Amino acid sequence: MEIITHDISDKCGVFAIIDHVNIYQNIITGLNFLQHRGQESAGISYIEDRDIKTYKNLGLVNDVFKNFKANTTTCIGHVRYSTRKKTSIENKIKESHPIEGFFNKSDNSNKFALAHNGNIPNIKKLKEMYNILDNTESDTLIIVKIIEKLSQKYENMTDILIDIIHKIQGAYSFVILFNNEIYAMRDAYGFKPLCIGKIENGGYCISSESIALQNYKLIRDIKPGEIIKIDKRLVVESIYQRIIAKTSFCSFEYIYFMKNDSYNNNKRVKNLRYQLGFELGLQEKNILRTAVVICIPNTAIASAKGFANAVNLEYHDYIIKNKGSNRTFILPTNEERIKACNNKFNYSPLLKDLNVYIIDDSIVRGNTLKTIVKQLKDVGVRQIHLRITSPPVISECYYGIDIPTKEELIAYNKNNVEMRNDFEVESLKYIDIKSMKKIFDDNICTSCFDGKYNKKLIDW
């Protein structure tokens, strides 16, 4: 059996806990909090009887671990984003995370396990640099093989990771389980979020998003280019940081992927999304006073409230996301995304005969949004005005988000009138890049919006 996937997408969630008590249930709960970042597979690697063991499979977290239990104080975990390259189910399970390797292959008892979020664009160059002969295209498997190779040169994991962070460009964060210790590393550009938390009188937690920390109090983000080590005594050490002139956090993380209540760089995602909506509302020239503001939940709720306040219109939760429905953007095919969207929302009968401003966070392929517009018309909405709190997506992402080829992007080579006609709505407006950058007040990556790429990450 084959599954359609994409070569360069890997928007995932990584998680790790180290403590003196059994933390198995905490890691499963944490992965559930990160389920929005990956719905294809889930896995953990954990210490049991002084050995690293790994359990992973395709499916959602609750399904994968339904009949599984472990007793462990040290564990890393991962949820994986659906990809779109043709491969067998066996290969997809093999390439699911965490992935095990051997530190110095002459001693096969000394294992490590790695979970990865992100993407290394130039895999071919990487394999040549480290003389990796394996024909895999999985950047995570290649990183594991690089660690194995470097373990014959260096005596400890710290020196290996310092080597990697200087030689491998890309957009990534790692958690590694080795010798009853947890290592965490974030690329020097800081593309992907990664933070650390601590529980009172206990251990530590590392997560792609602060929302998953649970009872662990957020201490701080792991800095771009930083390598963290937590040993079995629960001592945390920042063992290295590679500093570059300009960081480049993924703007799509703020716009779409991160949960509303997560924090990054001391900013609450919900507040940023509210500001995006408010700014978009301020740019309205001739507001339709007979309209109400609605949104596509859940990512756009804060933005819709901001927009409504800016234009002084009522906001209503007239579209309700069905309980248990997952994200459609990260499903492998358009057919699956449209099918899921058909069953994802309930529409209030109060929408009948209304004029609406509908707020969404982004338009990529546009298929699911077209479905929603049709469903709104089916319940009797009179006028539909689309407002998008990000610029048009016009170019691919090489840094870890499954944004497809330009030809699949609905905004590619189309003007606003053509887009509006595609959706069969009365009007369509986006926020502009300048306003978005001002709100984020960060060095952010906007390659998918402007087609301008960091060549150091692609041509190295």
Helices and strands as residue ranges (DSSP letters): E 2-5, E 13-18, H 24-33, G 35-37, E 41-48, E 51-58, H 61-64, E 74-80, E 84-88, H 89-95, E 99-102, E 111-119, H 123-129, H 139-150, H 157-167, E 171-178, E 181-186, E 195-198, E 204-207, G 210-213, E 217-221, E 226-230, E 236-241, E 249-250, H 251-252, I 253-257, E 263-264, E 267-268, H 269-282, E 291-295, H 301-311, E 319-321, H 334-342, E 345-347, G 349-351, E 355-360, H 367-378, E 383-388, G 406-408, H 416-423, E 427-430, H 433-440, E 444-445, H 447-450, H 455-458
